[in-house]
Amino acid sequence: MAELILHHYDASPFSEKVRVFFGLKGLAWRSVIQPSIMPKPDLTPLTGGYRRIPVMQIGADIYCDSQMALAELEARYPQPRAVRAGDWAVNLWADRIWFQASVPTVFAERGDKTPAAFIADREKLSGRPFDVAAMQAAAGAMRAQWRAHAARIEQDLQGQAFLGGEAPSLGDVAAYMNVWWLYNAVPETADQLLAGLDGVRAWRGRMQALGHGQRAEMAPTEALAIALGSKPGPAPAHDADDGSGLSPGAAVHIRADDYGRDPIAGRLAAVTPDRIVIAREDPTVGEVNLHFPRTGYHLTPAG
C-alpha cells in the first residue's frame, strides 16, 4: 500500500485530529509541513486550490478535510475499530459548535500578538473580518460556553476511560481537538476552564498517551513527485439517487459550506452517501482524484 502522507502544520488543531488517529491506529506516516497561510505552492497542484489544512495523500488520491481523512483511515485500517455509533455526530459538534467557542477564547488573548499576514489570510478564508476587539468583548461569554462543552465530556466520562467505553474512538479524537488546541495556545486559560473537571483532565492525559504513530518527515517536492508517479485508485460506485442529479464525467465545482469556500473545478468521478470524488489534472502532479466529505460540501455544475 502507498505511504500515508499528511500535509499539515504542527499548530493546526484539525491536523491534530488526524495525527492522534494515526496514534490510535498505530500507523506509520510521512509528514509534509505546509504554510499556515497562502500561498501554498506545493499544495495547490495537488488540491486545485483547496487551501484548508490538513490534506492527506495516498499516491494520487488526495483526501481533503479532516473528516474525509479520518473516514478513509478507518476504511483502510479497520483494526482497532475506531468509529462507533454516534461518533460522526460528535465530530460535527466538535468541529463546528465547540470549535466556534474555541476560536474567540484563543484569539481574545492571542489576537494582539497575531501577525497581520495571518489575520489577512483568515479574513479571506472566512469571508468575515478578523475582529480581535469583538472577540475580546465576547471572551467571557465564549469561555463560559467552552467550559459548558467540556462539562459535557465530564458527564459522559463517568465510570469509563473514554467516551465510548474503555477504548478510544473517533468521538474522543474529535472532542480532544478543542482541549488540545486550548492547551497549546493559551495553557493558563485552559487550566482555568477545566478547574474541577478532573475527569476531562485525566482523559486528556490518556489521549496524549495515544501519541501520533510513527512520523517521518518528507519534503513537499517528494510528495508532488509521488503523485506524478502514481495513478488514482478506482472511484467508488456512483449513487445515482444523489440529490445533485449529476453523473460521472460532468464538469463540476465543489466548495465548503462554512469557510474556505473557494470553488474547486474538476470532472465528477462519483458521489456516494459519504463522499464526493472529482478528477483533476495538473502538469506538476498529473491525474489526481480529490475526495471530499458529502457532508459540509456543495457540489454544483461548472459554468
Buried (B, 14 or more C-beta within 10 A) or exposed (E): EEBBBBBBBEEBBBBBBBBBBBBBBEBEBBBBBBBBBBEBEBBBBBBBBBBBBBBBBBBBBBBBBBBBBBBBBBEEBEEEEBBBEEBBEBBBBBBEEBBBBBBBBBBBBEBEEBEEEEBEBBEBBBEEEBBBEBBBEBBEEBBEBBBEBBBBBBEBBEEEBBBBEEBBBBBBBBBBBBBBBBBBBBEEBBEEBBEEBEBBBEBBEBBBEBBBBEBEEBEBEEBBEBBBEBEBBEBBEBBEEBEBEBEBEBEBBBBBEEEBEBBBBBBBBBBBEBBBBBBBEBEBBBBBBBBBBBBBBBBEEEE
